[in-house]
Amino acid sequence: MPSLNDGASARIEAALAHIDISDDIAQGLAQPDAALKVSVPLRRDDGSFALYPGYRVRYDTTLGPAKGGIRFHPDVDADEVSTLAFWMTMKCAVMGLPFGGGKGGITVDPKTLSPAELERLSRAYIEQVADFIGPDTDIPAPDVNTNPRVMGWMADQYRIIRRAHRPDVITGKPIEMGGSRGRTTATGDGAFHVLATMMKRWSREAAGTTVAVQGFGNAGVRFARLAAEAGYRVVAVSDSAGGIYNADGLDLDAVEQAKSAHGAVTAAEGEEITNADLVTLDVDILAPAALESVITADNAPAIRAGIIVEIANGPIAAEADGTLADNGIVVLPDILANAGGVTVSYFEWVQNRQAWYWDAETIADRLEKRMVEATERVAERAETLDIGHRTAAYVIAIEKLDQAAEARGTSAFFRGDDHR
Ligand code: GLU
């Protein structure tokens, strides 16, 4: 079995110090329910043949079918997928969605593939995992380097295999193939709702508040846009090639144009900075929106932002938690801050199952309501227990799992000493 990374285990431990749960659920949280490793075959355009390692993990299904994205990245391995699937378990639980947690991935750099190769690889992955996933068991979605088109190929391949339309097997599909309105922007929208809810609680204004966004993908761009529209000053953004900084605020239209024309935000006007520089900028809000572990024990002492909004999954290594807390830095944790994506995925799944599609306004309203309510729950728990928001979110999620385990009967019940 693949294992959880140490950081995830440390966060479970931190939460367990504040709640009294059955040992049954604590045991279950330590490893995934099921993990599949496959070899994904690809006929390259030049006629050569290649095999890529592929994974799908169902971490926990106590609250419903496993749910979580599929990532294409050269660093994907069994333990990473497993840890990401664990985070999905916590995320769905904290949001009150009727899902467990799953994740998948292929160890590949998609930039080395042609569009036709990418299609063949996406379909071949579904060939390999078709019996492991399913609309009632495990429902994939996009993640790093995958998008609606890839989900469309995958859903189509599942239809071919099953000889039946099952749009509810995958979320994040193109709208024309049963996707939901608002899914593409959902992660950035959700992160912004979380921030806005907290700013209101703190009675803080957007005007004069500076923001740096590390990662200029789907979620990072949307969050930067919403922040700028709401009056925040977005002073820095970056992508994998580096970043740009302008103390007066960036022209995001120009940055997006530069990115689409030249493939890098550094082609836009502004002072060039590295990703490492961006993370330690003297800003009010830092939003890491790319990959895991950009903030570690090494650079944590140098972080000057007062608030970190974790739009990526796992951007802060657990080893950095203590330093950030000691320095009074508030972290709005990934399992809450980036949960907008899976929340609209849930709406998509519901719409697919009912074959009844909602308009954009309904989606936006329902997303906002759920994000605001979840943020309030986490903030209130953090205050009551006098703990950080991450631990509070874990406490809420683990409690939810515990209640579901309790409903089925835990060790105490079967021993006969549980009088509930
Ligand atoms: N990959 C996204 C995440 O990490 C979305 C998952 C989903 O929609 O199922 O939350």
Boltz pocket constraint, residues with backbone or C-beta under 6 A from the ligand:
constraints:
  - pocket:
      binder: B
      contacts: [[A, 67], [A, 68], [A, 69], [A, 70], [A, 139], [A, 140], [A, 141], [A, 142], [A, 143], [A, 144], [A, 171], [A, 172], [A, 313], [A, 338], [A, 339], [A, 341], [A, 342], [A, 343], [A, 345]]
      max_distance: 6.0
